[in-house]
Amino acid sequence: MKRYAVRLAVVVLSLGTFAWGQKAISAKAGLIHLAEGDVFLNDAPVALKATDLTDIKKGQVLRTAEGRAEVLLAPGSFLRLPENSAIRMDANFIEDVRVEVLSGDALVEIVEILDNCSLTLTMKGASLTVVKPGLYRLSEDPLRMQVYEGEAAVQAGSQQWTLKGGKEVASVNGVWAQSKFDARNGDGLYRWAKRRSGYIAMANVAAARQARLSSGGMLSSTWMYNPYFGMWTYLPYRGSYYSPFGYRWWSPVTVVQAYTAPPAGGGGGGGSSRGFTPSFDSSLGYSVTGGRGYGGSYGGSSGSMGSAPAASAPSAPVGDTGGARGASGSGAEGGARGGGGGGRGN
Protein backbone atom coordinates (compact mmCIF):
# COMPACT_ATOMS: atom_id res chain seq x y z
CA MET A 1 0.00 0.00 0.00
CA LYS A 2 1.31 3.41 -0.92
CA ARG A 3 1.14 6.00 1.80
CA TYR A 4 1.98 9.66 2.25
CA ALA A 5 5.67 10.47 2.71
CA VAL A 6 6.90 11.43 6.12
CA ARG A 7 8.04 14.88 5.16
CA LEU A 8 7.51 18.28 6.65
CA ALA A 9 5.28 20.55 4.57
CA VAL A 10 7.09 23.71 3.50
CA VAL A 11 4.52 26.49 3.77
CA VAL A 12 5.18 29.82 2.09
CA LEU A 13 3.70 32.64 4.15
CA SER A 14 2.72 35.97 2.62
CA LEU A 15 4.35 39.09 4.05
CA GLY A 16 1.88 41.39 2.35
CA THR A 17 -1.13 41.51 0.10
CA PHE A 18 0.93 41.40 -3.10
CA ALA A 19 4.25 40.10 -1.82
CA TRP A 20 5.49 36.56 -1.89
CA GLY A 21 6.73 35.62 1.55
CA GLN A 22 9.34 33.53 3.26
CA LYS A 23 9.22 29.84 3.99
CA ALA A 24 8.27 28.19 7.24
CA ILE A 25 7.96 24.58 8.36
CA SER A 26 4.68 22.93 9.34
CA ALA A 27 4.16 19.30 10.28
CA LYS A 28 0.42 19.63 10.91
CA ALA A 29 -2.55 18.59 8.80
CA GLY A 30 -6.11 19.86 9.12
CA LEU A 31 -5.75 23.52 8.13
CA ILE A 32 -8.98 25.47 7.56
CA HIS A 33 -8.61 27.15 4.17
CA LEU A 34 -12.16 28.33 3.54
CA ALA A 35 -15.16 28.99 5.78
CA GLU A 36 -18.27 30.27 3.99
CA GLY A 37 -21.36 31.11 6.02
CA ASP A 38 -21.90 29.56 9.44
CA VAL A 39 -18.81 27.47 10.25
CA PHE A 40 -17.71 26.63 13.79
CA LEU A 41 -14.57 25.20 15.41
CA ASN A 42 -15.47 23.76 18.82
CA ASP A 43 -18.66 25.87 18.61
CA ALA A 44 -16.71 29.13 18.11
CA PRO A 45 -17.38 30.89 14.78
CA VAL A 46 -14.49 30.56 12.32
CA ALA A 47 -13.30 33.92 10.98
CA LEU A 48 -10.35 33.62 8.63
CA LYS A 49 -8.01 36.28 7.29
CA ALA A 50 -6.61 35.99 3.77
CA THR A 51 -3.26 34.53 4.80
CA ASP A 52 -4.47 32.56 7.82
CA LEU A 53 -4.59 28.78 7.98
CA THR A 54 -6.28 27.91 11.26
CA ASP A 55 -5.32 24.39 12.26
CA ILE A 56 -7.81 21.94 13.71
CA LYS A 57 -6.11 20.50 16.76
CA LYS A 58 -6.44 16.89 17.82
CA GLY A 59 -9.89 16.29 19.28
CA GLN A 60 -11.41 19.52 17.94
CA VAL A 61 -14.65 19.50 15.97
CA LEU A 62 -15.28 21.52 12.81
CA ARG A 63 -18.98 21.98 12.12
CA THR A 64 -21.05 23.70 9.45
CA ALA A 65 -24.61 24.96 9.73
CA GLU A 66 -25.69 27.15 6.82
CA GLY A 67 -22.16 27.18 5.49
CA ARG A 68 -19.37 25.23 3.81
CA ALA A 69 -15.75 24.57 4.71
CA GLU A 70 -12.57 23.44 2.99
CA VAL A 71 -9.77 21.79 4.97
CA LEU A 72 -6.20 21.14 3.77
CA LEU A 73 -4.96 17.76 4.98
CA ALA A 74 -1.56 16.42 3.90
CA PRO A 75 -0.21 18.40 0.87
CA GLY A 76 -2.31 17.44 -2.14
CA SER A 77 -5.33 16.35 -0.06
CA PHE A 78 -8.48 18.44 0.35
CA LEU A 79 -11.50 17.74 2.56
CA ARG A 80 -14.70 19.64 1.83
CA LEU A 81 -17.81 19.87 3.99
CA PRO A 82 -21.26 20.95 2.80
CA GLU A 83 -23.99 22.42 4.98
CA ASN A 84 -24.99 20.71 8.26
CA SER A 85 -21.90 18.49 8.53
CA ALA A 86 -19.21 17.92 11.15
CA ILE A 87 -15.78 16.28 11.46
CA ARG A 88 -13.38 15.66 14.33
CA MET A 89 -9.58 15.54 13.97
CA ASP A 90 -8.45 12.35 15.66
CA ALA A 91 -4.82 12.78 14.49
CA ASN A 92 -3.38 15.81 12.69
CA PHE A 93 0.23 14.97 11.89
CA ILE A 94 1.25 14.81 8.22
CA GLU A 95 2.43 11.22 8.59
CA ASP A 96 -0.79 10.12 10.36
CA VAL A 97 -4.02 11.91 9.40
CA ARG A 98 -7.22 10.52 10.91
CA VAL A 99 -10.57 12.26 10.57
CA GLU A 100 -13.95 11.11 11.87
CA VAL A 101 -17.06 12.28 10.04
CA LEU A 102 -19.57 12.88 12.82
CA SER A 103 -22.55 13.96 10.73
CA GLY A 104 -23.57 15.03 7.24
CA ASP A 105 -21.15 14.50 4.36
CA ALA A 106 -17.46 14.88 3.57
CA LEU A 107 -15.80 14.76 0.13
CA VAL A 108 -12.04 14.19 0.03
CA GLU A 109 -9.92 14.90 -3.06
CA ILE A 110 -6.47 13.26 -3.14
CA VAL A 111 -4.06 14.47 -5.84
CA GLU A 112 -0.71 13.09 -4.71
CA ILE A 113 0.30 10.11 -2.60
CA LEU A 114 3.77 9.89 -1.14
CA ASP A 115 5.40 7.19 0.95
CA ASN A 116 5.12 6.30 4.61
CA CYS A 117 2.13 8.42 5.63
CA SER A 118 -1.52 7.47 6.04
CA LEU A 119 -4.95 9.07 5.70
CA THR A 120 -7.90 7.33 7.35
CA LEU A 121 -11.52 8.49 7.44
CA THR A 122 -13.99 6.97 9.89
CA MET A 123 -17.76 7.14 10.31
CA LYS A 124 -20.20 5.24 12.53
CA GLY A 125 -17.71 2.50 13.35
CA ALA A 126 -16.45 1.96 9.77
CA SER A 127 -13.09 3.13 8.41
CA LEU A 128 -11.73 4.04 4.97
CA THR A 129 -7.96 4.15 4.44
CA VAL A 130 -6.78 5.80 1.23
CA VAL A 131 -4.56 3.63 -0.97
CA LYS A 132 -4.40 5.61 -4.23
CA PRO A 133 -5.08 9.19 -5.34
CA GLY A 134 -8.75 9.71 -6.04
CA LEU A 135 -12.06 11.08 -4.85
CA TYR A 136 -13.77 9.70 -1.75
CA ARG A 137 -17.05 10.47 -0.01
CA LEU A 138 -18.54 9.59 3.37
CA SER A 139 -22.24 10.23 3.92
CA GLU A 140 -24.53 9.85 6.94
CA ASP A 141 -27.92 9.66 5.22
CA PRO A 142 -27.86 7.13 3.71
CA LEU A 143 -24.85 5.78 5.62
CA ARG A 144 -22.20 4.88 3.04
CA MET A 145 -18.59 5.22 1.90
CA GLN A 146 -17.99 5.81 -1.81
CA VAL A 147 -14.94 5.73 -4.10
CA TYR A 148 -15.52 7.88 -7.20
CA GLU A 149 -11.98 7.24 -8.37
CA GLY A 150 -8.92 5.69 -6.75
CA GLU A 151 -8.65 2.82 -4.29
CA ALA A 152 -9.34 2.45 -0.58
CA ALA A 153 -9.30 -0.23 2.10
CA VAL A 154 -12.60 -0.23 3.99
CA GLN A 155 -13.39 -2.03 7.22
CA ALA A 156 -16.65 -2.33 9.16
CA GLY A 157 -16.49 -4.69 12.10
CA SER A 158 -15.05 -8.00 10.87
CA GLN A 159 -15.84 -7.16 7.23
CA GLN A 160 -13.17 -5.83 4.88
CA TRP A 161 -13.28 -4.61 1.28
CA THR A 162 -10.95 -3.13 -1.31
CA LEU A 163 -12.97 -0.48 -3.11
CA LYS A 164 -12.08 1.03 -6.49
CA GLY A 165 -13.80 3.61 -8.69
CA GLY A 166 -17.59 3.30 -8.84
CA LYS A 167 -17.84 1.08 -5.74
CA GLU A 168 -19.36 1.79 -2.34
CA VAL A 169 -20.20 0.10 0.94
CA ALA A 170 -23.48 1.05 2.58
CA SER A 171 -25.19 0.14 5.84
CA VAL A 172 -28.83 -0.94 5.71
CA ASN A 173 -30.41 -1.86 9.04
CA GLY A 174 -26.94 -2.19 10.54
CA VAL A 175 -25.64 -4.55 7.84
CA TRP A 176 -22.81 -3.30 5.61
CA ALA A 177 -22.68 -4.47 2.00
CA GLN A 178 -20.72 -3.58 -1.14
CA SER A 179 -22.35 -2.41 -4.36
CA LYS A 180 -21.79 -0.26 -7.45
CA PHE A 181 -22.88 3.35 -7.94
CA ASP A 182 -22.76 5.78 -10.85
CA ALA A 183 -19.60 7.82 -10.22
CA ARG A 184 -20.49 10.15 -13.11
CA ASN A 185 -23.39 11.68 -11.21
CA GLY A 186 -22.75 14.57 -8.84
CA ASP A 187 -24.79 16.77 -6.53
CA GLY A 188 -24.25 20.26 -5.10
CA LEU A 189 -21.32 19.18 -2.92
CA TYR A 190 -19.63 17.49 -5.87
CA ARG A 191 -20.06 20.52 -8.15
CA TRP A 192 -18.84 22.96 -5.50
CA ALA A 193 -15.81 20.78 -4.78
CA LYS A 194 -15.04 20.65 -8.50
CA ARG A 195 -15.11 24.44 -8.77
CA ARG A 196 -12.92 24.85 -5.71
CA SER A 197 -10.42 22.37 -7.12
CA GLY A 198 -10.33 24.31 -10.39
CA TYR A 199 -9.71 27.67 -8.71
CA ILE A 200 -6.91 26.33 -6.50
CA ALA A 201 -5.32 24.52 -9.45
CA MET A 202 -5.21 27.77 -11.40
CA ALA A 203 -3.50 29.50 -8.47
CA ASN A 204 -0.90 26.71 -8.56
CA VAL A 205 0.60 27.95 -11.84
CA ALA A 206 1.79 31.33 -10.53
CA ALA A 207 2.90 29.74 -7.26
CA ALA A 208 4.96 27.11 -9.05
CA ARG A 209 6.53 29.78 -11.24
CA GLN A 210 7.37 31.94 -8.22
CA ALA A 211 8.93 28.96 -6.45
CA ARG A 212 10.97 28.24 -9.57
CA LEU A 213 12.29 31.82 -9.61
CA SER A 214 12.92 31.88 -5.87
CA SER A 215 16.43 31.36 -4.57
CA GLY A 216 15.17 29.09 -1.80
CA GLY A 217 14.52 25.43 -2.50
CA MET A 218 11.62 23.17 -1.57
CA LEU A 219 12.01 20.20 0.72
CA SER A 220 8.73 18.54 -0.17
CA SER A 221 5.31 18.96 -1.69
CA THR A 222 3.67 21.82 0.18
CA TRP A 223 0.92 24.38 0.57
CA MET A 224 1.85 27.83 -0.76
CA TYR A 225 0.00 31.13 -0.42
CA ASN A 226 -0.68 32.97 -3.68
CA PRO A 227 -1.29 36.65 -2.78
CA TYR A 228 -2.50 37.54 -6.28
CA PHE A 229 -5.32 35.02 -6.08
CA GLY A 230 -5.85 35.47 -2.34
CA MET A 231 -5.75 31.75 -1.62
CA TRP A 232 -3.46 28.89 -0.74
CA THR A 233 -2.57 26.29 -3.33
CA TYR A 234 -0.92 22.91 -3.52
CA LEU A 235 2.62 22.73 -4.93
CA PRO A 236 4.10 19.33 -5.87
CA TYR A 237 7.77 18.82 -5.13
CA ARG A 238 8.49 17.47 -8.61
CA GLY A 239 6.64 16.35 -11.73
CA SER A 240 3.01 17.27 -12.34
CA TYR A 241 -0.25 15.62 -11.37
CA TYR A 242 -3.86 15.46 -12.47
CA SER A 243 -6.53 15.61 -9.80
CA PRO A 244 -9.58 13.30 -9.86
CA PHE A 245 -11.45 16.25 -11.39
CA GLY A 246 -8.85 16.42 -14.18
CA TYR A 247 -7.11 19.66 -13.17
CA ARG A 248 -3.35 19.80 -13.52
CA TRP A 249 -0.94 20.69 -10.75
CA TRP A 250 2.57 21.83 -11.68
CA SER A 251 5.82 21.63 -9.71
CA PRO A 252 8.49 24.36 -10.00
CA VAL A 253 10.41 22.03 -12.32
CA THR A 254 7.57 21.38 -14.78
CA VAL A 255 5.65 24.68 -14.69
CA VAL A 256 7.50 25.99 -17.77
CA GLN A 257 5.18 23.74 -19.79
CA ALA A 258 2.20 25.79 -18.62
CA TYR A 259 3.64 28.88 -20.31
CA THR A 260 4.24 27.11 -23.62
CA ALA A 261 1.49 27.36 -26.21
CA PRO A 262 -0.12 23.93 -26.73
CA PRO A 263 0.02 22.22 -30.12
CA ALA A 264 -2.80 22.91 -32.57
CA GLY A 265 -6.01 21.21 -31.54
CA GLY A 266 -4.62 19.77 -28.36
CA GLY A 267 -4.32 19.83 -24.64
CA GLY A 268 -1.64 21.02 -22.31
CA GLY A 269 1.95 19.96 -21.90
CA GLY A 270 3.08 16.48 -21.02
CA GLY A 271 3.55 14.82 -17.70
CA SER A 272 0.23 13.03 -17.53
CA SER A 273 -0.20 9.31 -17.61
CA ARG A 274 -3.93 9.67 -18.15
CA GLY A 275 -5.36 9.86 -21.66
CA PHE A 276 -7.82 12.74 -21.40
CA THR A 277 -9.59 14.29 -24.39
CA PRO A 278 -9.90 18.12 -24.54
CA SER A 279 -13.40 19.53 -24.07
CA PHE A 280 -15.03 22.82 -23.09
CA ASP A 281 -15.86 23.23 -19.39
CA SER A 282 -18.82 25.61 -19.06
CA SER A 283 -18.29 26.00 -15.30
CA LEU A 284 -14.82 27.49 -15.86
CA GLY A 285 -15.13 29.05 -19.29
CA TYR A 286 -12.21 27.49 -21.13
CA SER A 287 -11.08 24.23 -22.70
CA VAL A 288 -9.96 21.45 -20.41
CA THR A 289 -9.15 17.78 -20.53
CA GLY A 290 -11.74 15.69 -18.75
CA GLY A 291 -11.83 12.14 -17.46
CA ARG A 292 -14.73 10.13 -16.04
CA GLY A 293 -16.95 13.18 -16.43
CA TYR A 294 -14.99 15.16 -13.85
CA GLY A 295 -14.09 18.26 -15.87
CA GLY A 296 -10.44 18.71 -16.43
CA SER A 297 -7.09 20.33 -16.36
CA TYR A 298 -6.44 23.76 -17.69
CA GLY A 299 -3.73 23.97 -20.29
CA GLY A 300 -5.96 23.00 -23.19
CA SER A 301 -6.66 25.19 -26.20
CA SER A 302 -7.23 28.23 -23.99
CA GLY A 303 -3.68 28.18 -22.60
CA SER A 304 -2.55 28.63 -19.01
CA MET A 305 -1.91 31.81 -17.03
CA GLY A 306 -2.12 33.92 -20.15
CA SER A 307 0.17 31.80 -22.31
CA ALA A 308 -2.55 31.75 -24.97
CA PRO A 309 -5.94 33.49 -25.33
CA ALA A 310 -8.70 32.06 -23.18
CA ALA A 311 -11.98 30.90 -24.70
CA SER A 312 -14.99 33.16 -24.40
CA ALA A 313 -16.84 32.39 -21.19
CA PRO A 314 -20.51 31.38 -21.34
CA SER A 315 -23.05 32.29 -18.70
CA ALA A 316 -21.82 31.04 -15.35
CA PRO A 317 -23.74 28.60 -13.18
CA VAL A 318 -25.49 29.94 -10.07
CA GLY A 319 -22.99 31.06 -7.44
CA ASP A 320 -20.06 31.03 -9.87
CA THR A 321 -20.39 34.23 -11.89
CA GLY A 322 -17.04 35.59 -10.75
CA GLY A 323 -15.17 32.64 -12.17
CA ALA A 324 -16.81 32.86 -15.59
CA ARG A 325 -16.23 36.59 -15.88
CA GLY A 326 -12.59 36.21 -14.91
CA ALA A 327 -12.05 33.31 -17.28
CA SER A 328 -12.97 35.45 -20.27
CA GLY A 329 -9.80 37.46 -19.76
CA SER A 330 -6.21 36.74 -20.73
CA GLY A 331 -5.82 33.26 -19.37
CA ALA A 332 -6.51 30.91 -16.53
CA GLU A 333 -5.20 33.38 -13.94
CA GLY A 334 -8.12 35.69 -14.65
CA GLY A 335 -10.57 32.87 -14.07
CA ALA A 336 -9.24 32.04 -10.64
CA ARG A 337 -8.90 35.67 -9.60
CA GLY A 338 -12.47 36.31 -10.68
CA GLY A 339 -13.92 33.16 -9.17
CA GLY A 340 -11.75 32.27 -6.22
CA GLY A 341 -14.24 33.57 -3.68
CA GLY A 342 -17.40 32.16 -5.21
CA GLY A 343 -18.90 28.75 -5.47
CA ARG A 344 -21.70 28.53 -2.90
CA GLY A 345 -24.31 27.72 -5.54
CA ASN A 346 -25.03 24.22 -6.79
Secondary structure, DSSP 4 states (H G I P E B T S, - for coil): --------EEEEPPSBTTB---EEEE-B--EEEEEEEEEEETTEEP---TT--EE--TT-EEEEEEEEEEEE-STTEEEEE-SS-EEEEEEEETTEEEEEEEESEEEEEE----SS-EEEEEETTEEEEEEEEEEEEEETTTTEEEEEEEEEEEEETTEEEEEETTEEEEEETTEEEEEE--TT---HHHHHHHHHHHHHHHHHHHHHHHHHHSSSPPSSSEEEEETTTTEEEEE-SSSEEE-TTS-EEE-TTTGGGGGSPPPTT----S---S--EEEEETTTTEEEEESTTS-EES-STT-STTSSPPPPP-PPPTT-HHHHHHHTSSSHHHHHHHHTT-----
